[in-house]
């Protein structure tokens, strides 16, 4: 038979082979990805650690230089000439220090920020106004050296920062000695650090302006740092840390920073993201290319192998179809052992099929015989129902005997009084049997018309209990009636619903030994009403429970067979409940352990 699939369309076999390829490649992909990710993290951590070392060295060099400046100021501030008020001699010492250290200026101020000595102002010339009063105030308040911020000095025409040292006399600040320095002092230090291409070192003051920068210092000194670096330093109060930021040139870098406890400045080393992530991305690319090539190669091999398998499988399919039409299947031309074995099995199945067809003809004949037997059994059931009608004449015998006896004795009032209860009781029994049979017939054929109305099921219990009270008392049973705590309304025929309850109570009373316990319970739920009749009587075995509602079905009990009835009460109950749109079910834990019957009806709103 030709292939019914469209050309070049992958079939289930190809799909399964492809899944096998994916199943083989996927663990390798996952393992490679995990290894690559682990190595990438280690490489990044190693590079960031190297950047941290560079940053530590930079910050240490800057702090060392600032500490050297403070030491020089401390030595100069201890000059006897300054202590004695010899400002001319102190000026000479300051000029000598200025020349040796290469500072831009040296200023001596009072604690009130009034300049007393400025080496850039000629002797006798008027002094400029107060310079950096905030920094001088901080040095006076803290009584320790203070490193100022980078500011543009109009007199020196450039950006400078200052280091201020309070000169103490006892516990009192006498002067504040300030060294004014160009950023080149710090710039030389950061240029000594070893950085990868496009790496950048920045030293920033407390207001986050650039003091020195390894890249384009002429354009960046004195300017604010990049917004992302500023955001990092603002939100991260730690002494050191790292994150990805963007430089002033717009390049993304891994920035490692450290704050100086001496100056309050911050040093940051930035490594280009490509320098750290580039090798990882290239490794990911190579991994992706390898995966794609492996999958494509696997798919090609799977496709070729599948094509080699599909053709003989299609021939095997055609052979199976021929066998289904009754013809002997042809063997496919293939060197695949499994397919050859399947073909041999198909031939064996064909031979077995021919044998079973013969057996089937025999079984069909037997089935026809069984069908006829079933029809005879059905006819026997109808005959049994007819016989039951004749059996209903049994109550007539006592009635007939009583009438004959009365005829012989005449209208003796005493004899009439004795015979009438017998006749009345047997007549009532006869009426009940006939009515039950008629009800079963009408229920089975759905000929009963229900007079529905909204009823509180609780209100029907007294009437039902009254009808079985004599039987309950004769058998010395205890009957507990437990109505629902609130009205439970159903849409039902009052007479038929009482009949249902009476049938269940009579069934419990009949099949419970004398002195038993019967319980009638009504419960209300959101959408249904449940009525349960339970007893501690004879119970039922598991085989009887599913059949207990069938016509003429009763347990094989020997006691009180006279109360067994015709076996139609529960069947009638089931039919009436179903006519009301409800269900009825039976349950028993076994013989001798009692039974319970539960009726469930749709609950309706109160009228």
C-alpha positions in Angstrom: 0.0 0.0 0.0 1.5 3.4 -0.9 2.5 5.9 1.8 -0.6 8.0 2.8 1.5 10.8 4.3 2.3 13.9 2.2 5.8 13.9 0.6 8.7 15.3 2.7 6.5 15.4 5.8 8.1 14.0 9.0 6.2 11.1 10.5 6.1 9.8 14.1 9.2 7.7 13.6 11.3 10.7 12.5 9.9 12.7 15.4 10.9 10.0 17.8 14.4 9.7 16.4 14.7 13.5 16.6 13.6 13.4 20.2 16.3 10.7 20.9 18.9 13.1 19.3 17.7 15.9 21.5 17.7 13.7 24.5 21.3 12.8 23.8 22.4 16.4 23.1 20.5 18.1 25.8 22.4 16.7 28.9 25.7 17.7 27.1 24.3 21.2 26.5 23.2 21.6 30.1 26.5 20.3 31.5 28.5 22.5 29.1 26.4 25.5 30.1 26.9 24.9 33.8 30.7 24.5 33.4 30.9 27.6 31.2 28.8 29.6 33.7 31.0 28.4 36.6 34.2 29.3 34.8 32.7 32.6 33.7 31.9 33.5 37.3 35.4 32.5 38.4 37.0 34.5 35.7 34.9 37.5 36.5 35.6 37.2 40.2 39.4 36.9 39.4 39.4 40.0 37.2 37.3 42.0 39.8 39.7 40.9 42.5 42.6 42.1 40.4 40.8 45.4 39.9 40.3 45.6 43.7 44.0 45.2 44.2 44.7 48.0 41.7 42.1 50.2 43.5 43.6 49.4 46.9 47.1 50.3 45.6 45.7 53.5 44.1 43.9 54.5 47.3 47.0 53.6 49.4 49.2 55.7 47.2 46.9 58.7 47.4 46.5 58.4 51.2 50.3 58.0 51.5 50.8 61.2 49.5 48.2 63.1 51.5 49.8 61.8 54.8 53.2 63.0 53.5 51.7 66.5 52.9 50.2 66.5 56.4 53.5 65.6 57.8 55.3 68.4 56.0 52.7 70.9 57.2 53.0 69.5 60.7 56.8 70.1 60.6 56.4 73.6 59.2 53.6 74.4 61.7 56.0 73.5 64.6 58.5 76.2 63.4 59.7 78.4 66.4 59.3 81.4 64.1 55.6 80.8 63.8 55.3 80.3 67.5 57.1 83.5 68.2 55.1 85.5 65.7 58.1 86.0 63.3 56.0 85.8 60.1 58.8 87.1 57.9 61.1 84.2 59.0 58.2 81.8 58.7 57.5 83.1 55.2 61.0 82.1 54.2 60.6 78.6 55.6 57.3 78.2 53.7 58.9 79.4 50.4 61.6 76.8 50.9 59.0 74.0 51.5 57.0 75.2 48.5 60.0 75.0 46.3 61.0 71.5 47.5 57.5 70.0 47.4 56.2 71.7 44.2 53.0 72.9 45.9 51.0 75.6 44.3 50.6 77.8 47.4 50.8 77.9 51.2 48.3 80.0 53.2 48.2 80.7 56.9 44.8 81.7 58.3 43.2 82.5 61.6 40.5 80.2 62.9 38.1 82.8 61.6 39.4 82.2 58.0 41.2 85.5 57.8 44.4 85.2 55.8 47.6 86.1 57.7 50.1 84.9 55.3 49.8 84.0 51.6 53.0 83.0 49.7 51.5 84.1 46.4 51.0 87.7 47.8 54.0 90.0 48.1 55.0 91.1 51.6 53.1 94.2 52.6 50.4 93.8 50.0 46.8 93.5 51.1 45.6 90.0 51.8 42.7 88.4 49.8 39.5 87.8 51.7 38.7 84.5 53.5 39.3 81.4 51.5 37.3 78.2 52.0 35.9 79.1 55.4 34.0 75.8 55.5 37.2 73.8 55.3 38.9 75.9 57.8 36.0 75.7 60.2 36.0 71.9 59.8 39.8 71.7 60.7 39.2 74.0 63.7 36.2 71.9 64.9 37.8 68.5 64.3 41.3 69.7 65.4 42.8 67.4 62.8 43.9 67.6 59.2 41.2 68.1 56.6 41.5 67.4 52.9 39.4 69.8 50.9 37.4 69.4 47.6 38.6 70.2 44.1 37.7 73.8 43.2 38.6 76.2 40.5 41.0 78.9 41.8 40.6 82.2 39.9 44.0 83.5 41.1 45.9 80.3 40.0 43.7 79.9 37.0 43.0 76.1 37.4 41.6 73.4 39.6 43.2 72.9 42.9 42.6 71.2 46.2 43.9 72.0 49.7 45.1 70.2 52.8 44.5 72.1 56.0 46.3 71.5 59.3 45.2 73.2 62.6 48.2 74.7 64.5 47.6 74.2 68.2 48.9 76.2 71.2 47.9 74.1 74.1 44.2 73.3 73.7 43.6 76.3 71.5 43.8 76.5 67.7 46.2 79.3 66.9 46.3 79.1 63.0 45.2 76.9 60.2 48.0 76.1 57.7 46.7 75.2 54.2 48.7 73.6 51.4 47.2 74.3 48.0 48.0 71.5 45.5 47.3 70.9 41.8 45.5 67.7 40.8 48.8 66.6 39.1 49.9 65.4 42.5 47.3 62.7 42.4 47.3 62.3 38.7 50.9 61.1 38.7 50.0 58.4 41.3 47.1 56.9 39.3 49.1 56.8 36.0 51.5 54.5 37.7 48.8 51.8 38.0 48.7 49.0 35.5 45.3 48.8 33.7 43.9 46.9 30.7 43.2 48.8 27.5 40.2 51.2 27.9 40.4 50.8 31.7 40.0 53.9 33.8 41.0 55.0 37.3 39.1 57.9 39.0 39.8 59.7 42.3 36.8 61.8 43.4 36.3 64.1 46.4 33.5 64.1 48.9 31.1 66.2 46.7 31.8 63.5 44.0 33.8 65.7 41.6 36.8 64.3 39.8 40.2 65.1 41.4 42.2 62.9 39.0 41.5 60.5 36.1 43.6 58.3 34.0 41.6 58.9 30.9 41.2 62.4 29.4 42.2 64.2 32.6 42.3 67.6 30.9 38.6 67.3 30.1 37.3 65.6 33.3 39.2 67.1 36.3 36.8 69.2 38.3 33.7 67.8 36.6 31.1 65.7 38.3 31.4 62.0 37.9 29.0 60.0 35.6 25.4 59.7 36.8 25.6 56.0 37.2 28.8 56.1 39.3 27.2 58.9 41.4 24.1 56.7 41.9 26.3 53.8 43.0 28.2 55.8 45.6 25.0 57.4 46.8 23.0 54.2 47.4 26.0 52.1 48.6 27.4 53.4 51.9 29.9 50.6 52.3 33.6 51.3 52.4 34.2 49.3 49.3 32.1 47.5 46.6 31.5 47.0 42.9 28.8 47.3 40.2 28.4 48.0 36.5 28.4 51.7 35.7 28.9 53.9 32.7 31.8 56.2 32.1 31.7 59.8 31.0 32.6 58.5 27.5 29.5 56.3 27.6 31.1 53.0 28.0 29.8 50.3 30.4 32.4 49.2 32.9 32.7 47.1 36.0 33.5 49.7 38.7 35.3 48.7 41.9 35.5 51.5 44.5 37.0 52.2 47.9 36.5 55.1 50.2 39.4 56.6 52.1 39.0 57.1 55.9 41.8 59.7 55.9 40.5 62.1 53.2 36.9 61.0 52.6 37.8 60.7 48.9 36.8 57.7 46.8 39.0 55.8 44.3 37.3 53.8 41.6 38.8 51.4 39.0 36.7 50.7 35.9 37.2 47.7 33.7 35.3 47.5 30.4 32.5 45.1 30.3 33.8 43.6 27.1 37.1 42.9 28.9 35.4 40.7 31.5 32.3 39.4 29.6 33.8 39.2 26.1 35.5 35.9 26.5 32.4 34.4 28.1 30.2 35.7 25.2 32.6 34.1 22.7 32.5 30.9 24.6 28.7 31.0 24.6 28.8 31.6 20.8 31.1 28.7 20.2 28.9 26.5 22.4 25.7 27.6 20.5 27.3 26.9 17.2 28.5 23.5 18.3 25.0 22.7 19.6 23.3 23.8 16.4 25.8 21.7 14.3 25.3 18.7 16.5 21.5 18.9 16.4 21.5 19.4 12.6 23.8 16.5 12.1 21.7 14.3 14.4 18.6 15.3 12.6 20.1 14.4 9.2 21.2 11.0 10.5 17.8 10.5 12.1 16.0 11.4 8.9 18.1 8.9 6.8 17.7 6.1 9.3 13.9 6.8 9.6 13.5 6.6 5.8 15.3 3.3 5.8 12.8 2.0 8.4 9.6 3.6 7.2 9.4 1.9 3.7 9.4 -1.7 5.1 7.1 -0.6 7.9 4.6 0.7 5.2 4.9 -2.6 3.4 4.2 -4.3 6.7 1.1 -2.1 7.1 -0.1 -3.0 3.7 0.3 -6.7 4.5 -1.7 -6.2 7.7 -4.5 -4.6 5.7 -4.5 -7.5 3.2 -4.8 -9.9 6.1 -7.7 -7.9 7.4 -9.5 -8.5 4.1 -8.8 -12.2 4.4 -5.8 -12.5 2.1 -2.4 -13.9 3.0 0.0 -11.1 3.9 3.2 -10.6 1.8 6.6 -10.3 3.5 8.4 -6.9 3.1 11.8 -6.7 1.5 14.1 -5.6 4.3 17.3 -6.6 6.1 16.1 -5.2 9.4 15.7 -8.2 11.7 13.0 -6.7 13.8 10.7 -6.0 10.8 11.4 -9.5 9.5 10.3 -10.9 12.8 7.2 -8.7 12.8 6.4 -10.0 9.3 6.8 -13.6 10.5 4.6 -12.9 13.5 2.0 -11.4 11.1 1.9 -14.6 9.1 1.5 -16.6 12.3 -1.3 -14.3 13.3 -3.0 -14.8 10.0 -2.9 -18.5 10.4 -4.1 -18.2 14.0 -6.8 -15.8 12.7 -8.1 -18.5 10.3 -8.3 -20.9 13.2 -10.1 -18.5 15.4 -12.6 -17.7 12.6 -13.7 -21.3 12.6 -14.0 -21.2 16.4 -15.9 -18.0 16.1 -18.5 -19.6 13.9 -19.0 -22.3 16.6 -19.2 -19.6 19.3 -21.7 -17.6 17.2 -24.0 -20.7 17.0 -23.7 -21.1 20.8 -24.4 -17.4 21.3 -27.6 -17.8 19.3 -28.6 -20.6 21.5 -27.9 -18.5 24.5 -30.0 -15.6 23.1 -33.0 -18.0 22.7 -32.5 -19.1 26.2 -32.5 -15.5 27.4 -35.7 -14.9 25.5 -37.2 -17.9 27.2 -36.1 -16.6 30.5 -37.7 -13.3 29.8 -40.9 -15.1 28.9 -40.6 -17.1 32.1 -40.4 -13.8 34.0 -43.6 -12.6 32.4 -45.2 -15.9 33.4 -43.9 -15.4 36.9 -45.6 -12.0 37.1 -48.8 -13.6 35.9 -48.4 -16.3 38.5 -48.0 -13.6 41.1 -51.4 -12.3 40.2 -52.8 -15.7 40.8 -50.9 -15.9 44.1 -52.8 -12.8 45.2 -55.8 -15.0 45.6 -54.3 -16.6 48.7 -55.8 -14.0 51.0 -59.2 -14.9 49.6 -59.1 -18.4 51.1 -59.6 -17.1 54.8 -62.3 -14.8 53.6 -64.1 -17.6 51.8 -63.8 -19.9 54.8 -65.2 -17.2 57.0 -68.2 -16.7 54.7 -68.9 -20.4 54.6 -68.7 -20.6 58.4 -71.2 -17.8 58.7 -73.6 -19.5 56.3 -73.6 -22.6 58.4 -74.0 -20.9 61.8 -76.4 -18.3 60.5 -76.3 -14.7 61.4 -75.1 -15.3 64.9 -73.9 -11.9 66.1 -71.1 -13.4 68.2 -69.8 -15.4 65.2 -70.1 -12.4 62.9 -68.2 -10.3 65.4 -65.3 -12.9 65.4 -65.2 -13.4 61.6 -65.4 -9.8 60.5 -61.8 -8.8 61.7 -60.4 -11.8 59.8 -62.2 -10.9 56.7 -61.3 -7.2 57.0 -57.6 -7.9 57.6 -57.3 -10.3 54.7 -59.2 -8.0 52.4 -56.9 -5.1 53.3 -53.9 -7.3 52.7 -55.4 -8.3 49.3 -56.0 -4.7 48.4 -52.4 -3.7 49.3 -50.9 -6.5 47.1 -53.1 -5.6 44.2 -52.3 -1.9 44.5 -48.6 -2.6 44.8 -48.7 -4.6 41.6 -50.7 -1.9 39.8 -48.3 0.8 41.0 -45.2 -1.2 39.8 -46.8 -1.6 36.4 -47.7 2.1 36.1 -44.3 3.2 37.4 -42.5 0.9 35.0 -44.5 2.3 32.1 -44.3 5.9 33.4 -48.1 6.1 33.6 -48.3 7.6 37.0 -49.2 11.3 37.1 -47.7 13.1 40.1 -49.7 15.8 41.9 -46.7 17.9 42.7 -46.6 20.6 45.3 -44.0 22.3 47.5 -43.8 20.2 50.7 -41.8 20.3 53.8 -40.4 16.8 54.0 -40.4 17.0 57.8 -44.2 17.3 57.7 -44.7 14.0 56.0 -42.9 11.9 58.7 -45.8 11.7 61.2 -48.2 10.3 58.5 -45.7 7.7 57.3 -44.8 6.6 60.9 -48.5 6.3 61.7 -49.0 3.7 58.9 -46.2 1.4 60.1 -46.8 1.9 63.8 -48.7 -1.4 64.3 -46.0 -3.4 62.5 -43.3 -1.7 64.5 -45.1 -2.4 67.8 -45.8 -6.0 66.9 -42.1 -6.6 66.3 -41.2 -4.6 69.4 -38.8 -2.3 67.4 -37.5 1.1 68.6 -38.2 3.7 65.9 -36.2 7.0 66.2 -37.4 9.9 64.0 -34.9 12.7 63.5 -36.3 15.5 61.3 -34.2 18.2 59.9 -33.7 21.2 62.2 -35.3 23.5 59.7 -38.0 23.1 57.0 -36.6 21.3 53.9 -38.8 21.9 50.9 -39.2 19.6 47.9 -41.4 19.6 44.9 -43.3 16.2 45.3 -46.5 14.3 45.3 -47.6 14.1 49.0 -49.2 10.7 48.7 -46.4 9.1 46.7 -43.7 10.5 48.9 -45.4 9.1 52.0 -45.7 5.8 50.2 -41.9 5.9 49.6 -41.2 6.5 53.3 -43.7 3.8 54.4 -42.1 1.2 52.0 -38.7 1.9 53.4 -39.9 1.7 57.0 -41.9 -1.5 56.4 -38.8 -3.1 54.7 -36.7 -2.2 57.7 -39.3 -3.5 60.2 -39.7 -6.8 58.3 -36.1 -7.6 57.9 -35.0 -6.6 61.4 -35.4 -9.3 64.2 -37.8 -8.5 67.0 -36.6 -5.8 69.4 -34.5 -4.1 66.7 -33.7 -0.4 66.2 -34.8 1.6 63.2 -33.8 5.2 62.6 -35.5 7.7 60.2 -33.4 10.8 59.5 -34.0 13.9 57.3 -31.1 16.2 56.5 -31.0 19.3 54.3 -28.1 20.5 52.1 -27.6 23.4 49.8 -29.1 21.7 46.7 -30.7 18.5 48.0 -32.7 16.9 50.8 -31.5 13.5 52.1 -33.9 11.0 53.8 -32.2 7.9 55.4 -33.8 4.8 56.9 -31.3 2.6 58.7 -31.7 -0.5 60.9 -29.6 -3.1 62.8 -31.3 -6.0 61.1 -30.3 -8.9 58.9 -28.2 -6.8 56.5 -27.2 -7.9 53.0 -24.2 -9.4 51.4 -22.3 -7.5 48.7 -23.9 -9.4 45.8 -27.4 -8.5 46.9 -26.9 -4.8 47.4 -26.8 -3.9 43.6 -29.9 -6.0 42.9 -32.0 -5.1 45.9 -34.2 -2.7 43.9 -34.9 -5.3 41.1 -38.4 -6.6 40.8 -39.2 -9.7 42.9 -35.7 -9.7 44.4 -35.4 -10.5 48.1 -32.6 -11.8 50.3 -32.8 -15.5 51.1 -34.0 -15.1 54.6 -36.0 -17.8 56.3 -37.5 -15.9 59.2 -40.9 -14.2 58.8 -41.3 -15.3 55.2 -44.9 -14.4 55.6 -43.8 -10.8 55.8 -41.6 -11.0 52.8 -44.3 -9.8 50.4 -43.9 -10.0 46.7 -40.4 -8.4 46.5 -41.8 -5.3 44.7 -41.7 -2.6 47.5 -38.2 -1.4 46.9 -38.6 -1.5 43.1 -41.7 0.6 43.5 -39.8 3.0 45.8 -37.0 3.4 43.3 -39.4 4.1 40.5 -41.3 6.7 42.5 -38.2 8.5 43.6 -36.8 8.7 40.1 -40.2 10.1 38.9 -39.5 12.9 41.4 -36.0 13.5 39.9 -34.2 11.9 42.8 -32.1 8.9 43.6 -32.2 6.1 46.1 -29.3 3.9 47.2 -28.7 1.0 49.6 -25.8 0.1 51.8 -24.9 -2.7 54.2 -21.7 -3.7 55.9 -22.7 -7.4 55.4 -25.1 -10.0 56.7 -26.2 -9.4 60.3 -24.8 -5.8 60.3 -28.0 -3.9 59.3 -28.9 -1.9 56.2 -29.5 1.7 55.3 -31.5 3.2 52.4 -31.0 6.8 51.4 -33.3 8.9 49.2 -32.0 12.2 47.8 -34.4 14.7 46.3 -33.7 18.2 44.7 -34.2 20.9 47.3 -36.5 23.9 46.3 -37.1 27.3 47.8 -39.7 27.8 50.4 -43.2 28.8 48.9 
